Amino acid sequence: VQLLESGGGLVQPGGSLTLSCAASGNILGIAAMGWYRQAPGNQRDLVAVITSGGLTTHAESVEGRFNISSDMKTVNLRMNMMKPEDTAVYYCDVRHFGLDYWGQGTQVTVSS
């Protein structure tokens, strides 16, 4: 499974950004797709995940502001009302037959 992320960049506080991640290769049987983020000096934390059954989980810190969607080939993260503390490298993750596959990461910076 290969993952290609896009959509990162610089956004002002209160603004919006959408991240996309496209999966290719042997993608039949993907169980879940999600987004994690890692700020400098911090661990990599879950942002949001969606299962093949459509169940979604969002971190408490982004609940009501971010929304994950996916067709199990592409996963999107719509980020609204962004805050400086959302600044991080965002990583796409795919769970496929018990293994995790990661994207290369895309930088998101929230600053005026």
N, C-alpha and C positions, 0 to 999 in steps of 0.2 A: 504494500500500500504506500503510495506516495501522496504527499500533501503539499498544496501550493496555496499560500496565504496571500491576501491582498487587502488594502484598505486602510492601513495604518497612516499616521501622520500627526500633524499639529492641529489642535483645535482649541478654541477659547473656552474658558469656563462657561457652562450653560449651553454649550453647543452640542452637536450630534456628529456621530461618525458610525459607519457600518464596516465591519470586518467580514471578509468572506474567506472560506477555505474549501478548495476543491480537491476531492479524493480521486485518485486514479490507480490503475493496476487491478489487482484482485479485490474488488470491493463488495462482492456478494457476501452477505452475512454480517455486515457491520452491525454491531449491537448498539453502539452509542457514539455520538459525536459531541465534542464540547470545546470550551475555551478555558484556558488557565492564564494567569498573569503572574509576572515576577518583577517586582521593583528592586532597585539596587539594595543589596544587603538583606533582602527578605527571601523567604522561601516561595516556591511556586504554589499559588493558591487557585482553587477552583473559582471560576467566574460563573459559568453556566454549563449545563449539560442537557442533552435531549436523547432519549432512547429511541430505538426503532419503533416502539409502540406509541411514541408521541409524548411520553411523560417528560416534563421539564423540571429542572431544579436550578434556581438562581441563588447565588450567594446573598446573604442578608444585606451586604453593603451595596448591592446593585439592584435589589428587588424594587420593582416599580420604575426603574430608570432604563435598565437593559432588557433586551428580549432576544432569546435565541430561537432560531428556526432552522429546519433542515429537511431535505428529502433523502437523507442517508447517502447522498453523493456530494452534496455541497452543504456546508453549515455556515449560517450567517449570524452575526451578533450585531444587533442594532443598539447603539449606545446613545442615550439621550440625557439631557441635563447633566453633562459631564462635569466632574470636579477635578481639581489638581491632584487629589489622591488617587485618581484613576490612572495616573501616569505610570506606565510599566511596559515591559515587553509582553505581548500577548501571544500565546501559543495555542495552536489548534491541536486537538487530540482526538484520535479515533480508537475505539475499542473494537478489536476484530479477533474473534476466536481466542479470547483470553489475553491477547497481547495489546499493548498500547503503542500507537504510532504517533509521532510528534512532527509538527511543522517546524520550520526554521525560526519562527518567531517574527513578529512585526512590532515596531516601536509605536506606541501611542503616547503623545505628550499633550497634556492639558495645561495651557499657560496663556496668560494675556501678554 
